[in-house]
């Protein structure tokens, strides 16, 4: 049984920072790639960042423009997304996901087998 639980969402003013956490159970982070996605009302789910089982990272540069950092603590089974210089357009529900489908690129939602419930991030002007 794989479970993902996002923590750390909330309301923040433009220019501020938030750190999202994803608690993982039932799967080792030393052998599983993890991703962060976000979805705003009326829009498709968008890739934000990925961290591979070996620690390599991939970002959606068009969306985060160097402002976000994905990391993990394997011993604690935790994945993090540090978000700095937040903008109103960052407002969305943020989802943590565990990869499990080897036939898709890690930037695609189809590469991920398990998803958390999501956490709301709201950035005010």
C-alpha positions in Angstrom: 0.0 0.0 0.0 1.5 3.3 -1.2 0.3 6.5 0.5 1.4 10.1 -0.2 0.4 13.0 2.1 1.1 16.6 1.2 1.7 19.2 3.9 2.6 22.9 4.1 0.1 24.6 1.8 -1.6 27.8 2.7 -1.9 31.5 2.1 1.1 33.7 1.4 1.7 37.2 0.0 3.4 37.7 -3.3 7.2 37.6 -2.9 6.9 35.2 0.0 8.0 31.6 0.5 6.5 28.2 1.3 7.9 24.8 1.8 5.7 21.8 0.8 6.3 18.4 2.2 5.3 15.0 1.0 5.3 12.1 3.4 5.7 8.8 1.6 4.8 5.3 2.9 4.9 1.9 1.2 7.7 2.9 -1.2 11.4 3.6 -0.8 12.7 7.0 -2.1 16.0 5.3 -2.9 14.3 3.4 -5.7 11.4 5.6 -6.8 11.3 8.9 -8.7 9.0 11.6 -7.2 7.3 14.5 -8.8 5.4 17.7 -7.9 2.5 18.9 -10.1 0.0 21.7 -9.8 -3.4 22.4 -11.1 -5.3 25.7 -11.1 -9.0 26.0 -11.5 -10.0 25.4 -15.1 -6.5 24.4 -16.2 -4.7 21.2 -16.9 -2.4 19.6 -14.4 1.1 21.1 -14.9 4.5 19.5 -14.2 6.6 21.5 -11.7 9.6 19.4 -10.7 10.9 15.8 -10.4 13.6 14.1 -8.4 14.9 10.7 -9.5 15.8 7.8 -7.3 19.5 8.7 -7.6 18.8 12.4 -6.8 18.9 14.0 -10.2 16.4 16.8 -10.7 14.3 18.2 -13.5 12.3 21.5 -13.5 9.6 23.2 -15.6 11.7 26.3 -16.3 8.8 28.1 -18.0 6.7 27.8 -14.8 9.2 28.1 -11.9 12.0 30.0 -13.5 14.6 29.0 -10.9 12.4 29.9 -8.0 11.6 26.4 -6.8 13.8 23.6 -5.5 12.9 19.9 -5.1 14.7 17.8 -2.6 14.3 14.7 -0.5 15.3 13.0 2.8 15.5 9.3 2.1 15.9 8.3 5.7 12.7 10.2 6.6 10.8 9.2 3.5 10.1 12.9 2.8 10.0 14.9 -0.4 10.1 18.7 -0.3 9.3 21.6 -2.6 10.8 24.9 -1.5 9.0 27.8 -3.2 10.5 31.2 -3.2 9.5 34.6 -4.7 5.9 33.4 -5.1 3.6 35.0 -7.6 -0.2 35.1 -7.8 0.0 32.8 -10.9 1.5 30.1 -8.6 -1.9 29.7 -7.0 -3.0 26.1 -7.5 -3.5 22.8 -5.8 -0.1 21.1 -5.5 0.2 17.4 -5.8 3.0 15.0 -4.9 3.3 11.9 -7.1 5.3 8.6 -7.2 6.5 7.3 -10.5 5.6 3.8 -11.5 4.9 3.7 -15.2 8.2 3.3 -17.2 6.7 4.1 -20.6 6.4 7.9 -20.1 8.6 10.8 -19.6 8.8 12.0 -15.9 7.3 15.4 -17.0 4.1 13.6 -17.9 1.3 12.9 -15.4 1.1 9.4 -17.0 4.5 8.4 -15.6 3.1 8.5 -12.1 1.2 5.6 -10.4 0.3 7.2 -7.1 -0.8 10.6 -6.1 -1.4 12.5 -2.9 -4.6 14.3 -2.0 -3.2 17.7 -2.9 -2.6 20.9 -0.9 -3.9 24.3 -1.7 -1.4 27.2 -2.2 -2.8 30.7 -2.6 -0.6 33.7 -3.3 -2.2 37.1 -2.8 -1.2 40.3 -4.6 
